[in-house]
Amino acid sequence: MTPEQLKARIKQLHTETHVEVTDLTGTMDHYQVLVVSPAFEGKMMIDQQKMIMALLKAEIDTEEVHALTMKTYTPAQYQKFGGK
């Protein structure tokens, strides 16, 4: 899965979802993502991450995506914490 494909899949959460993808090893199977989405409103962090994992279930099951580190925020959280 390319970084662009990963980004497109995660953007399916909501039309206003912002996604930044970093390929950590250059092998296109170890990624770090920053996701800011209104779809996360009212959800705990673990539930936000489960939403992303559900979108990538097939790729995770086949290990096309072997490792995925996530930072997830609602737009308000991202503004408040500055993405830290």
PDB file with one MODEL, atoms N, CA, C and O in Angstrom:
MODEL        1
ATOM      1  N   MET A   1       0.849  -1.168   0.000  1.00  0.00           N
ATOM      2  CA  MET A   1       0.000   0.000   0.000  1.00  0.00           C
ATOM      3  C   MET A   1       0.898   1.236   0.000  1.00  0.00           C
ATOM      4  O   MET A   1       1.764   1.383   0.863  1.00  0.00           O
ATOM      5  N   THR A   2       0.690   2.104  -0.954  1.00  0.00           N
ATOM      6  CA  THR A   2       1.496   3.316  -1.034  1.00  0.00           C
ATOM      7  C   THR A   2       1.006   4.344  -0.015  1.00  0.00           C
ATOM      8  O   THR A   2      -0.124   4.246   0.464  1.00  0.00           O
ATOM      9  N   PRO A   3       1.830   5.311   0.314  1.00  0.00           N
ATOM     10  CA  PRO A   3       1.378   6.373   1.215  1.00  0.00           C
ATOM     11  C   PRO A   3       0.121   7.077   0.681  1.00  0.00           C
ATOM     12  O   PRO A   3      -0.763   7.438   1.458  1.00  0.00           O
ATOM     13  N   GLU A   4       0.043   7.270  -0.621  1.00  0.00           N
ATOM     14  CA  GLU A   4      -1.123   7.935  -1.210  1.00  0.00           C
ATOM     15  C   GLU A   4      -2.382   7.086  -1.055  1.00  0.00           C
ATOM     16  O   GLU A   4      -3.460   7.615  -0.784  1.00  0.00           O
ATOM     17  N   GLN A   5      -2.248   5.766  -1.228  1.00  0.00           N
ATOM     18  CA  GLN A   5      -3.385   4.862  -1.049  1.00  0.00           C
ATOM     19  C   GLN A   5      -3.838   4.848   0.408  1.00  0.00           C
ATOM     20  O   GLN A   5      -5.035   4.850   0.695  1.00  0.00           O
ATOM     21  N   LEU A   6      -2.882   4.836   1.314  1.00  0.00           N
ATOM     22  CA  LEU A   6      -3.200   4.854   2.739  1.00  0.00           C
ATOM     23  C   LEU A   6      -3.942   6.140   3.096  1.00  0.00           C
ATOM     24  O   LEU A   6      -4.948   6.113   3.805  1.00  0.00           O
ATOM     25  N   LYS A   7      -3.442   7.245   2.606  1.00  0.00           N
ATOM     26  CA  LYS A   7      -4.074   8.535   2.870  1.00  0.00           C
ATOM     27  C   LYS A   7      -5.506   8.556   2.327  1.00  0.00           C
ATOM     28  O   LYS A   7      -6.426   8.993   3.019  1.00  0.00           O
ATOM     29  N   ALA A   8      -5.692   8.095   1.113  1.00  0.00           N
ATOM     30  CA  ALA A   8      -7.024   8.077   0.503  1.00  0.00           C
ATOM     31  C   ALA A   8      -7.987   7.202   1.295  1.00  0.00           C
ATOM     32  O   ALA A   8      -9.153   7.558   1.464  1.00  0.00           O
ATOM     33  N   ARG A   9      -7.514   6.070   1.775  1.00  0.00           N
ATOM     34  CA  ARG A   9      -8.382   5.177   2.544  1.00  0.00           C
ATOM     35  C   ARG A   9      -8.812   5.837   3.845  1.00  0.00           C
ATOM     36  O   ARG A   9      -9.986   5.769   4.208  1.00  0.00           O
ATOM     37  N   ILE A  10      -7.888   6.473   4.551  1.00  0.00           N
ATOM     38  CA  ILE A  10      -8.218   7.103   5.827  1.00  0.00           C
ATOM     39  C   ILE A  10      -9.138   8.299   5.622  1.00  0.00           C
ATOM     40  O   ILE A  10      -9.977   8.582   6.476  1.00  0.00           O
ATOM     41  N   LYS A  11      -8.996   8.999   4.513  1.00  0.00           N
ATOM     42  CA  LYS A  11      -9.844  10.158   4.239  1.00  0.00           C
ATOM     43  C   LYS A  11     -11.304   9.763   4.050  1.00  0.00           C
ATOM     44  O   LYS A  11     -12.176  10.631   4.015  1.00  0.00           O
ATOM     45  N   GLN A  12     -11.583   8.477   3.928  1.00  0.00           N
ATOM     46  CA  GLN A  12     -12.961   7.995   3.833  1.00  0.00           C
ATOM     47  C   GLN A  12     -13.735   8.205   5.135  1.00  0.00           C
ATOM     48  O   GLN A  12     -14.963   8.108   5.149  1.00  0.00           O
ATOM     49  N   LEU A  13     -13.029   8.491   6.223  1.00  0.00           N
ATOM     50  CA  LEU A  13     -13.693   8.737   7.505  1.00  0.00           C
ATOM     51  C   LEU A  13     -14.692   9.881   7.410  1.00  0.00           C
ATOM     52  O   LEU A  13     -15.803   9.789   7.933  1.00  0.00           O
ATOM     53  N   HIS A  14     -14.295  10.957   6.743  1.00  0.00           N
ATOM     54  CA  HIS A  14     -15.108  12.178   6.669  1.00  0.00           C
ATOM     55  C   HIS A  14     -14.519  13.063   5.586  1.00  0.00           C
ATOM     56  O   HIS A  14     -13.309  13.049   5.362  1.00  0.00           O
ATOM     57  N   THR A  15     -15.356  13.824   4.919  1.00  0.00           N
ATOM     58  CA  THR A  15     -14.869  14.676   3.832  1.00  0.00           C
ATOM     59  C   THR A  15     -13.858  15.715   4.303  1.00  0.00           C
ATOM     60  O   THR A  15     -13.041  16.183   3.510  1.00  0.00           O
ATOM     61  N   GLU A  16     -13.903  16.081   5.578  1.00  0.00           N
ATOM     62  CA  GLU A  16     -12.998  17.104   6.108  1.00  0.00           C
ATOM     63  C   GLU A  16     -11.828  16.516   6.894  1.00  0.00           C
ATOM     64  O   GLU A  16     -11.197  17.214   7.688  1.00  0.00           O
ATOM     65  N   THR A  17     -11.542  15.247   6.677  1.00  0.00           N
ATOM     66  CA  THR A  17     -10.430  14.593   7.364  1.00  0.00           C
ATOM     67  C   THR A  17      -9.101  15.044   6.770  1.00  0.00           C
ATOM     68  O   THR A  17      -8.922  15.073   5.552  1.00  0.00           O
ATOM     69  N   HIS A  18      -8.173  15.397   7.662  1.00  0.00           N
ATOM     70  CA  HIS A  18      -6.812  15.760   7.265  1.00  0.00           C
ATOM     71  C   HIS A  18      -5.901  14.601   7.656  1.00  0.00           C
ATOM     72  O   HIS A  18      -5.940  14.126   8.792  1.00  0.00           O
ATOM     73  N   VAL A  19      -5.079  14.148   6.705  1.00  0.00           N
ATOM     74  CA  VAL A  19      -4.196  13.004   6.951  1.00  0.00           C
ATOM     75  C   VAL A  19      -2.781  13.338   6.499  1.00  0.00           C
ATOM     76  O   VAL A  19      -2.574  13.860   5.403  1.00  0.00           O
ATOM     77  N   GLU A  20      -1.814  13.033   7.353  1.00  0.00           N
ATOM     78  CA  GLU A  20      -0.402  13.100   6.988  1.00  0.00           C
ATOM     79  C   GLU A  20       0.176  11.709   7.184  1.00  0.00           C
ATOM     80  O   GLU A  20       0.014  11.103   8.243  1.00  0.00           O
ATOM     81  N   VAL A  21       0.850  11.208   6.159  1.00  0.00           N
ATOM     82  CA  VAL A  21       1.401   9.847   6.187  1.00  0.00           C
ATOM     83  C   VAL A  21       2.920   9.922   6.054  1.00  0.00           C
ATOM     84  O   VAL A  21       3.448  10.618   5.187  1.00  0.00           O
ATOM     85  N   THR A  22       3.611   9.193   6.926  1.00  0.00           N
ATOM     86  CA  THR A  22       5.066   9.079   6.847  1.00  0.00           C
ATOM     87  C   THR A  22       5.426   7.610   6.717  1.00  0.00           C
ATOM     88  O   THR A  22       5.031   6.790   7.546  1.00  0.00           O
ATOM     89  N   ASP A  23       6.179   7.277   5.670  1.00  0.00           N
ATOM     90  CA  ASP A  23       6.708   5.928   5.490  1.00  0.00           C
ATOM     91  C   ASP A  23       7.970   5.849   6.349  1.00  0.00           C
ATOM     92  O   ASP A  23       8.971   6.489   6.027  1.00  0.00           O
ATOM     93  N   LEU A  24       7.938   5.090   7.415  1.00  0.00           N
ATOM     94  CA  LEU A  24       9.021   5.085   8.393  1.00  0.00           C
ATOM     95  C   LEU A  24      10.278   4.344   7.938  1.00  0.00           C
ATOM     96  O   LEU A  24      11.374   4.627   8.423  1.00  0.00           O
ATOM     97  N   THR A  25      10.125   3.394   7.005  1.00  0.00           N
ATOM     98  CA  THR A  25      11.275   2.575   6.630  1.00  0.00           C
ATOM     99  C   THR A  25      11.594   2.594   5.134  1.00  0.00           C
ATOM    100  O   THR A  25      12.632   2.083   4.714  1.00  0.00           O
ATOM    101  N   GLY A  26      10.710   3.180   4.335  1.00  0.00           N
ATOM    102  CA  GLY A  26      10.901   3.174   2.888  1.00  0.00           C
ATOM    103  C   GLY A  26      10.427   1.890   2.232  1.00  0.00           C
ATOM    104  O   GLY A  26      10.605   1.705   1.028  1.00  0.00           O
ATOM    105  N   THR A  27       9.827   1.004   3.007  1.00  0.00           N
ATOM    106  CA  THR A  27       9.369  -0.287   2.491  1.00  0.00           C
ATOM    107  C   THR A  27       7.860  -0.320   2.227  1.00  0.00           C
ATOM    108  O   THR A  27       7.328  -1.347   1.806  1.00  0.00           O
ATOM    109  N   MET A  28       7.184   0.777   2.469  1.00  0.00           N
ATOM    110  CA  MET A  28       5.736   0.920   2.279  1.00  0.00           C
ATOM    111  C   MET A  28       4.921  -0.120   3.049  1.00  0.00           C
ATOM    112  O   MET A  28       3.902  -0.612   2.564  1.00  0.00           O
ATOM    113  N   ASP A  29       5.387  -0.446   4.257  1.00  0.00           N
ATOM    114  CA  ASP A  29       4.577  -1.294   5.132  1.00  0.00           C
ATOM    115  C   ASP A  29       4.684  -0.891   6.604  1.00  0.00           C
ATOM    116  O   ASP A  29       4.023  -1.484   7.456  1.00  0.00           O
ATOM    117  N   HIS A  30       5.518   0.119   6.911  1.00  0.00           N
ATOM    118  CA  HIS A  30       5.646   0.670   8.263  1.00  0.00           C
ATOM    119  C   HIS A  30       5.312   2.159   8.174  1.00  0.00           C
ATOM    120  O   HIS A  30       6.074   2.939   7.602  1.00  0.00           O
ATOM    121  N   TYR A  31       4.177   2.546   8.739  1.00  0.00           N
ATOM    122  CA  TYR A  31       3.710   3.918   8.587  1.00  0.00           C
ATOM    123  C   TYR A  31       3.436   4.604   9.915  1.00  0.00           C
ATOM    124  O   TYR A  31       3.150   3.972  10.932  1.00  0.00           O
ATOM    125  N   GLN A  32       3.536   5.903   9.858  1.00  0.00           N
ATOM    126  CA  GLN A  32       3.067   6.777  10.936  1.00  0.00           C
ATOM    127  C   GLN A  32       2.041   7.700  10.297  1.00  0.00           C
ATOM    128  O   GLN A  32       2.284   8.265   9.230  1.00  0.00           O
ATOM    129  N   VAL A  33       0.889   7.852  10.954  1.00  0.00           N
ATOM    130  CA  VAL A  33      -0.140   8.741  10.420  1.00  0.00           C
ATOM    131  C   VAL A  33      -0.584   9.737  11.482  1.00  0.00           C
ATOM    132  O   VAL A  33      -0.657   9.430  12.672  1.00  0.00           O
ATOM    133  N   LEU A  34      -0.873  10.926  11.010  1.00  0.00           N
ATOM    134  CA  LEU A  34      -1.519  11.959  11.809  1.00  0.00           C
ATOM    135  C   LEU A  34      -2.871  12.164  11.163  1.00  0.00           C
ATOM    136  O   LEU A  34      -2.954  12.477   9.976  1.00  0.00           O
ATOM    137  N   VAL A  35      -3.935  11.991  11.940  1.00  0.00           N
ATOM    138  CA  VAL A  35      -5.284  12.100  11.402  1.00  0.00           C
ATOM    139  C   VAL A  35      -6.084  13.077  12.256  1.00  0.00           C
ATOM    140  O   VAL A  35      -6.212  12.902  13.468  1.00  0.00           O
ATOM    141  N   VAL A  36      -6.616  14.101  11.609  1.00  0.00           N
ATOM    142  CA  VAL A  36      -7.481  15.083  12.261  1.00  0.00           C
ATOM    143  C   VAL A  36      -8.824  14.991  11.553  1.00  0.00           C
ATOM    144  O   VAL A  36      -8.921  15.259  10.356  1.00  0.00           O
ATOM    145  N   SER A  37      -9.866  14.609  12.300  1.00  0.00           N
ATOM    146  CA  SER A  37     -11.152  14.378  11.650  1.00  0.00           C
ATOM    147  C   SER A  37     -12.341  14.714  12.549  1.00  0.00           C
ATOM    148  O   SER A  37     -12.332  14.407  13.741  1.00  0.00           O
ATOM    149  N   PRO A  38     -13.360  15.345  11.972  1.00  0.00           N
ATOM    150  CA  PRO A  38     -14.602  15.557  12.704  1.00  0.00           C
ATOM    151  C   PRO A  38     -15.294  14.231  13.039  1.00  0.00           C
ATOM    152  O   PRO A  38     -16.142  14.187  13.930  1.00  0.00           O
ATOM    153  N   ALA A  39     -14.943  13.164  12.338  1.00  0.00           N
ATOM    154  CA  ALA A  39     -15.533  11.850  12.608  1.00  0.00           C
ATOM    155  C   ALA A  39     -15.175  11.351  14.007  1.00  0.00           C
ATOM    156  O   ALA A  39     -15.834  10.448  14.525  1.00  0.00           O
ATOM    157  N   PHE A  40     -14.148  11.922  14.622  1.00  0.00           N
ATOM    158  CA  PHE A  40     -13.701  11.503  15.945  1.00  0.00           C
ATOM    159  C   PHE A  40     -14.446  12.202  17.087  1.00  0.00           C
ATOM    160  O   PHE A  40     -14.255  11.852  18.252  1.00  0.00           O
ATOM    161  N   GLU A  41     -15.281  13.174  16.769  1.00  0.00           N
ATOM    162  CA  GLU A  41     -15.998  13.925  17.814  1.00  0.00           C
ATOM    163  C   GLU A  41     -16.731  12.976  18.757  1.00  0.00           C
ATOM    164  O   GLU A  41     -17.469  12.095  18.315  1.00  0.00           O
ATOM    165  N   GLY A  42     -16.522  13.162  20.059  1.00  0.00           N
ATOM    166  CA  GLY A  42     -17.218  12.385  21.076  1.00  0.00           C
ATOM    167  C   GLY A  42     -16.693  10.974  21.272  1.00  0.00           C
ATOM    168  O   GLY A  42     -17.277  10.203  22.035  1.00  0.00           O
ATOM    169  N   LYS A  43     -15.612  10.620  20.605  1.00  0.00           N
ATOM    170  CA  LYS A  43     -15.072   9.269  20.712  1.00  0.00           C
ATOM    171  C   LYS A  43     -13.757   9.281  21.487  1.00  0.00           C
ATOM    172  O   LYS A  43     -12.968  10.218  21.375  1.00  0.00           O
ATOM    173  N   MET A  44     -13.534   8.234  22.270  1.00  0.00           N
ATOM    174  CA  MET A  44     -12.280   8.084  22.991  1.00  0.00           C
ATOM    175  C   MET A  44     -11.174   7.763  21.990  1.00  0.00           C
ATOM    176  O   MET A  44     -11.454   7.294  20.887  1.00  0.00           O
ATOM    177  N   MET A  45      -9.921   8.012  22.367  1.00  0.00           N
ATOM    178  CA  MET A  45      -8.798   7.783  21.468  1.00  0.00           C
ATOM    179  C   MET A  45      -8.762   6.347  20.944  1.00  0.00           C
ATOM    180  O   MET A  45      -8.499   6.129  19.762  1.00  0.00           O
ATOM    181  N   ILE A  46      -9.020   5.382  21.798  1.00  0.00           N
ATOM    182  CA  ILE A  46      -8.986   3.982  21.360  1.00  0.00           C
ATOM    183  C   ILE A  46     -10.039   3.732  20.290  1.00  0.00           C
ATOM    184  O   ILE A  46      -9.802   2.968  19.354  1.00  0.00           O
ATOM    185  N   ASP A  47     -11.196   4.366  20.417  1.00  0.00           N
ATOM    186  CA  ASP A  47     -12.248   4.206  19.417  1.00  0.00           C
ATOM    187  C   ASP A  47     -11.881   4.896  18.105  1.00  0.00           C
ATOM    188  O   ASP A  47     -12.217   4.410  17.024  1.00  0.00           O
ATOM    189  N   GLN A  48     -11.193   6.025  18.206  1.00  0.00           N
ATOM    190  CA  GLN A  48     -10.714   6.712  17.008  1.00  0.00           C
ATOM    191  C   GLN A  48      -9.747   5.798  16.247  1.00  0.00           C
ATOM    192  O   GLN A  48      -9.831   5.672  15.026  1.00  0.00           O
ATOM    193  N   GLN A  49      -8.840   5.171  16.977  1.00  0.00           N
ATOM    194  CA  GLN A  49      -7.857   4.302  16.351  1.00  0.00           C
ATOM    195  C   GLN A  49      -8.508   3.041  15.785  1.00  0.00           C
ATOM    196  O   GLN A  49      -8.081   2.535  14.747  1.00  0.00           O
ATOM    197  N   LYS A  50      -9.531   2.537  16.456  1.00  0.00           N
ATOM    198  CA  LYS A  50     -10.260   1.372  15.938  1.00  0.00           C
ATOM    199  C   LYS A  50     -10.949   1.707  14.621  1.00  0.00           C
ATOM    200  O   LYS A  50     -11.061   0.850  13.745  1.00  0.00           O
ATOM    201  N   MET A  51     -11.411   2.943  14.474  1.00  0.00           N
ATOM    202  CA  MET A  51     -12.046   3.364  13.221  1.00  0.00           C
ATOM    203  C   MET A  51     -11.046   3.270  12.070  1.00  0.00           C
ATOM    204  O   MET A  51     -11.389   2.814  10.980  1.00  0.00           O
ATOM    205  N   ILE A  52      -9.821   3.699  12.315  1.00  0.00           N
ATOM    206  CA  ILE A  52      -8.782   3.637  11.286  1.00  0.00           C
ATOM    207  C   ILE A  52      -8.400   2.187  11.006  1.00  0.00           C
ATOM    208  O   ILE A  52      -8.255   1.791   9.850  1.00  0.00           O
ATOM    209  N   MET A  53      -8.240   1.405  12.055  1.00  0.00           N
ATOM    210  CA  MET A  53      -7.889  -0.002  11.881  1.00  0.00           C
ATOM    211  C   MET A  53      -8.950  -0.742  11.064  1.00  0.00           C
ATOM    212  O   MET A  53      -8.617  -1.606  10.253  1.00  0.00           O
ATOM    213  N   ALA A  54     -10.215  -0.408  11.272  1.00  0.00           N
ATOM    214  CA  ALA A  54     -11.295  -1.055  10.522  1.00  0.00           C
ATOM    215  C   ALA A  54     -11.186  -0.743   9.028  1.00  0.00           C
ATOM    216  O   ALA A  54     -11.465  -1.601   8.191  1.00  0.00           O
ATOM    217  N   LEU A  55     -10.779   0.484   8.697  1.00  0.00           N
ATOM    218  CA  LEU A  55     -10.617   0.857   7.297  1.00  0.00           C
ATOM    219  C   LEU A  55      -9.479   0.085   6.621  1.00  0.00           C
ATOM    220  O   LEU A  55      -9.485  -0.106   5.405  1.00  0.00           O
ATOM    221  N   LEU A  56      -8.514  -0.352   7.416  1.00  0.00           N
ATOM    222  CA  LEU A  56      -7.314  -0.998   6.883  1.00  0.00           C
ATOM    223  C   LEU A  56      -7.237  -2.487   7.223  1.00  0.00           C
ATOM    224  O   LEU A  56      -6.176  -3.101   7.109  1.00  0.00           O
ATOM    225  N   LYS A  57      -8.360  -3.058   7.638  1.00  0.00           N
ATOM    226  CA  LYS A  57      -8.369  -4.438   8.119  1.00  0.00           C
ATOM    227  C   LYS A  57      -7.741  -5.420   7.124  1.00  0.00           C
ATOM    228  O   LYS A  57      -6.906  -6.238   7.512  1.00  0.00           O
ATOM    229  N   ALA A  58      -8.125  -5.350   5.872  1.00  0.00           N
ATOM    230  CA  ALA A  58      -7.602  -6.310   4.885  1.00  0.00           C
ATOM    231  C   ALA A  58      -6.091  -6.192   4.747  1.00  0.00           C
ATOM    232  O   ALA A  58      -5.392  -7.204   4.686  1.00  0.00           O
ATOM    233  N   GLU A  59      -5.582  -4.964   4.697  1.00  0.00           N
ATOM    234  CA  GLU A  59      -4.141  -4.752   4.536  1.00  0.00           C
ATOM    235  C   GLU A  59      -3.366  -5.152   5.781  1.00  0.00           C
ATOM    236  O   GLU A  59      -2.233  -5.624   5.683  1.00  0.00           O
ATOM    237  N   ILE A  60      -3.960  -4.971   6.937  1.00  0.00           N
ATOM    238  CA  ILE A  60      -3.314  -5.386   8.186  1.00  0.00           C
ATOM    239  C   ILE A  60      -3.311  -6.913   8.283  1.00  0.00           C
ATOM    240  O   ILE A  60      -2.310  -7.513   8.674  1.00  0.00           O
ATOM    241  N   ASP A  61      -4.437  -7.537   7.925  1.00  0.00           N
ATOM    242  CA  ASP A  61      -4.526  -9.002   7.973  1.00  0.00           C
ATOM    243  C   ASP A  61      -3.515  -9.675   7.056  1.00  0.00           C
ATOM    244  O   ASP A  61      -2.978 -10.728   7.401  1.00  0.00           O
ATOM    245  N   THR A  62      -3.247  -9.088   5.898  1.00  0.00           N
ATOM    246  CA  THR A  62      -2.294  -9.674   4.952  1.00  0.00           C
ATOM    247  C   THR A  62      -0.875  -9.160   5.172  1.00  0.00           C
ATOM    248  O   THR A  62       0.051  -9.558   4.465  1.00  0.00           O
ATOM    249  N   GLU A  63      -0.706  -8.273   6.156  1.00  0.00           N
ATOM    250  CA  GLU A  63       0.563  -7.632   6.493  1.00  0.00           C
ATOM    251  C   GLU A  63       1.094  -6.731   5.384  1.00  0.00           C
ATOM    252  O   GLU A  63       2.283  -6.415   5.346  1.00  0.00           O
ATOM    253  N   GLU A  64       0.202  -6.317   4.478  1.00  0.00           N
ATOM    254  CA  GLU A  64       0.593  -5.282   3.517  1.00  0.00           C
ATOM    255  C   GLU A  64       0.925  -4.009   4.293  1.00  0.00           C
ATOM    256  O   GLU A  64       1.823  -3.254   3.921  1.00  0.00           O
ATOM    257  N   VAL A  65       0.185  -3.788   5.373  1.00  0.00           N
ATOM    258  CA  VAL A  65       0.534  -2.765   6.360  1.00  0.00           C
ATOM    259  C   VAL A  65       0.963  -3.544   7.593  1.00  0.00           C
ATOM    260  O   VAL A  65       0.140  -4.146   8.282  1.00  0.00           O
ATOM    261  N   HIS A  66       2.256  -3.523   7.858  1.00  0.00           N
ATOM    262  CA  HIS A  66       2.819  -4.330   8.938  1.00  0.00           C
ATOM    263  C   HIS A  66       2.830  -3.578  10.271  1.00  0.00           C
ATOM    264  O   HIS A  66       2.577  -4.164  11.324  1.00  0.00           O
ATOM    265  N   ALA A  67       3.121  -2.288  10.217  1.00  0.00           N
ATOM    266  CA  ALA A  67       3.176  -1.481  11.439  1.00  0.00           C
ATOM    267  C   ALA A  67       2.520  -0.135  11.160  1.00  0.00           C
ATOM    268  O   ALA A  67       2.725   0.469  10.107  1.00  0.00           O
ATOM    269  N   LEU A  68       1.730   0.320  12.122  1.00  0.00           N
ATOM    270  CA  LEU A  68       1.022   1.587  11.957  1.00  0.00           C
ATOM    271  C   LEU A  68       0.989   2.325  13.290  1.00  0.00           C
ATOM    272  O   LEU A  68       0.383   1.862  14.256  1.00  0.00           O
ATOM    273  N   THR A  69       1.638   3.462  13.325  1.00  0.00           N
ATOM    274  CA  THR A  69       1.616   4.335  14.491  1.00  0.00           C
ATOM    275  C   THR A  69       0.649   5.465  14.188  1.00  0.00           C
ATOM    276  O   THR A  69       0.694   6.052  13.107  1.00  0.00           O
ATOM    277  N   MET A  70      -0.226   5.772  15.137  1.00  0.00           N
ATOM    278  CA  MET A  70      -1.263   6.775  14.882  1.00  0.00           C
ATOM    279  C   MET A  70      -1.296   7.865  15.938  1.00  0.00           C
ATOM    280  O   MET A  70      -1.108   7.612  17.128  1.00  0.00           O
ATOM    281  N   LYS A  71      -1.539   9.084  15.474  1.00  0.00           N
ATOM    282  CA  LYS A  71      -1.932  10.195  16.327  1.00  0.00           C
ATOM    283  C   LYS A  71      -3.258  10.663  15.767  1.00  0.00           C
ATOM    284  O   LYS A  71      -3.354  11.034  14.597  1.00  0.00           O
ATOM    285  N   THR A  72      -4.280  10.645  16.608  1.00  0.00           N
ATOM    286  CA  THR A  72      -5.620  11.008  16.154  1.00  0.00           C
ATOM    287  C   THR A  72      -6.160  12.156  16.992  1.00  0.00           C
ATOM    288  O   THR A  72      -5.976  12.202  18.209  1.00  0.00           O
ATOM    289  N   TYR A  73      -6.830  13.083  16.315  1.00  0.00           N
ATOM    290  CA  TYR A  73      -7.386  14.260  16.973  1.00  0.00           C
ATOM    291  C   TYR A  73      -8.694  14.664  16.315  1.00  0.00           C
ATOM    292  O   TYR A  73      -8.902  14.448  15.121  1.00  0.00           O
ATOM    293  N   THR A  74      -9.567  15.251  17.113  1.00  0.00           N
ATOM    294  CA  THR A  74     -10.670  16.005  16.536  1.00  0.00           C
ATOM    295  C   THR A  74     -10.062  17.348  16.120  1.00  0.00           C
ATOM    296  O   THR A  74      -8.966  17.684  16.569  1.00  0.00           O
ATOM    297  N   PRO A  75     -10.740  18.113  15.282  1.00  0.00           N
ATOM    298  CA  PRO A  75     -10.194  19.429  14.929  1.00  0.00           C
ATOM    299  C   PRO A  75      -9.944  20.312  16.163  1.00  0.00           C
ATOM    300  O   PRO A  75      -8.931  21.008  16.225  1.00  0.00           O
ATOM    301  N   ALA A  76     -10.845  20.287  17.129  1.00  0.00           N
ATOM    302  CA  ALA A  76     -10.676  21.105  18.344  1.00  0.00           C
ATOM    303  C   ALA A  76      -9.465  20.643  19.150  1.00  0.00           C
ATOM    304  O   ALA A  76      -8.707  21.472  19.653  1.00  0.00           O
ATOM    305  N   GLN A  77      -9.276  19.341  19.278  1.00  0.00           N
ATOM    306  CA  GLN A  77      -8.117  18.813  20.006  1.00  0.00           C
ATOM    307  C   GLN A  77      -6.819  19.211  19.310  1.00  0.00           C
ATOM    308  O   GLN A  77      -5.847  19.587  19.966  1.00  0.00           O
ATOM    309  N   TYR A  78      -6.807  19.129  18.005  1.00  0.00           N
ATOM    310  CA  TYR A  78      -5.600  19.467  17.265  1.00  0.00           C
ATOM    311  C   TYR A  78      -5.255  20.948  17.444  1.00  0.00           C
ATOM    312  O   TYR A  78      -4.089  21.316  17.589  1.00  0.00           O
ATOM    313  N   GLN A  79      -6.290  21.786  17.430  1.00  0.00           N
ATOM    314  CA  GLN A  79      -6.071  23.219  17.637  1.00  0.00           C
ATOM    315  C   GLN A  79      -5.551  23.484  19.040  1.00  0.00           C
ATOM    316  O   GLN A  79      -4.637  24.288  19.226  1.00  0.00           O
ATOM    317  N   LYS A  80      -6.128  22.813  20.024  1.00  0.00           N
ATOM    318  CA  LYS A  80      -5.751  23.034  21.415  1.00  0.00           C
ATOM    319  C   LYS A  80      -4.349  22.535  21.732  1.00  0.00           C
ATOM    320  O   LYS A  80      -3.581  23.218  22.410  1.00  0.00           O
ATOM    321  N   PHE A  81      -4.016  21.351  21.244  1.00  0.00           N
ATOM    322  CA  PHE A  81      -2.736  20.729  21.584  1.00  0.00           C
ATOM    323  C   PHE A  81      -1.665  20.956  20.539  1.00  0.00           C
ATOM    324  O   PHE A  81      -0.519  20.551  20.730  1.00  0.00           O
ATOM    325  N   GLY A  82      -2.018  21.597  19.438  1.00  0.00           N
ATOM    326  CA  GLY A  82      -1.041  21.914  18.407  1.00  0.00           C
ATOM    327  C   GLY A  82      -0.398  20.709  17.765  1.00  0.00           C
ATOM    328  O   GLY A  82       0.729  20.783  17.275  1.00  0.00           O
ATOM    329  N   GLY A  83      -1.121  19.583  17.767  1.00  0.00           N
ATOM    330  CA  GLY A  83      -0.588  18.382  17.126  1.00  0.00           C
ATOM    331  C   GLY A  83       0.495  17.687  17.929  1.00  0.00           C
ATOM    332  O   GLY A  83       1.201  16.829  17.400  1.00  0.00           O
ATOM    333  N   LYS A  84       0.635  18.041  19.188  1.00  0.00           N
ATOM    334  CA  LYS A  84       1.692  17.445  20.014  1.00  0.00           C
ATOM    335  C   LYS A  84       1.204  16.202  20.697  1.00  0.00           C
ATOM    336  O   LYS A  84       1.957  15.566  21.434  1.00  0.00           O
TER     337      LYS A  84
ENDMDL
END
